[in-house]
């Protein structure tokens, strides 16, 4: 059962997969050392059962990909025509199955959508798998525990280091080196400097970190670096966020096309993980001055303490910048994207065996690794959650205050 192409723009993205597999000469197993990699490893997804269907798929490392169109020839033209015919046939099948949508309590389900039933297994790398490409980054404080925490994630390919590409920003160039004995032992990443201090105060109604100016500098560095343009989605993740890239790949396979960002909490966007499409980042990169007024309000501590339109953190700034100034649309995914203390978990304990993409906060190596291990063995919960969750839809545009 498939969702009609006209109602789910994801269908063309799902059709990218055969071409990607066709381009590669064969499965490749490798280790990501730094920067642009293939999602932390290669391998094969084992057959999985979901809704009575069995599907199997191989994925291939970027290191083994041929540039198929590099040397045009008649053989290449013939291959292109064959691929075009295959894609046209798949599109016609999708368009012909309009009546077969699954429903759950009157709401469309994702179970029958493209990629349904393909999910990571205990035998696959959490950072690898099928789906759109992810470029991920984090901001690291030079002092404290974040440097050691990120180095541990690099060693095991956890978090942002399981993405297709990644960078770490700080206010200087600091090396992160994976410890010996880890799967990525000896891997080394050097932080990219944004300059200036990373020290902030607190304020506003919710006594939050006044960090908008810092993250405006980070986003400016992201724009100048330009790597976001090579990937479908850009993800900012805090160092203490346990984040499973393969789950996000699957989730992003269902999202509407165009400039969108993903809302991770019913109270509004929260900073532990921020997910923007390439079009959304490009909209900000092409017109950053459109958000200057929102930036000034975010850093303004003069209004009364309970004024929600002044003195707020970078996540609120980003939400208002994208929706109010740049007219980027929002997609609500707070049932699947984030589990954290500040969004409904009012205790210090956040369970990592739920069907979620990310978990927050885990500020030391021991608790972070334990959460990652629990997430890696909770695939049934994740499969059930994404199969029964409502299909994504664009939220109503946010009206100016």
SULWOBEL-V483151 format. One line per field, one symbol per residue. ss: DSSP state (a for helix, b for strand, c for the rest). burial: # if it has 9 or more other ideal C-beta (glycine too) atoms within 8 Angstrom, else .. A space follows every 50 residues. Layout:
ss=???
burial=???
This chain:
ss=cccccccccaaaaacaaaaaaaabccccccccccccccccccbbbbbbbb ccbbbbbbbccaaabccccccccaaaaaaaaaaaaaaaaaaaaaaacccc ccbbccbbbccccccccccccccccccccccccbbbbbbccccccaaaaa aaaaaaccaaaaccbbbbbbccccbbbccccccccccbbbcbbccccccc cbbccccbbccaaaaaaaaaaaaaacaaaaccbbbbbccccbbcaaaaaa aacccccccbbbbcccccccccbbbbbaaaaaaaaacaaaaaaaaaaacc cccccccccccccaaaaaaaaaaaacccbbbbcccccbbbcccccccccc cccccccbbbccccaaaaaaaaaaaaccaaaaaaaaaacbcccbcccccc c
burial=.####..########.#####..#..##.#.#....#######.#..#.# ......#.####.##..........##.#...#..##..##.###.#... ##.#...##############..###################...##.## #####################..#.####..#.##.###.####...#.. ...#...#.##############.#.##.##################### #######.#######...#################.##..#..##.#### #.....#..#################.####.##.######.#.#....# .#.#########....######.###.##.#######.####..#..#.. .
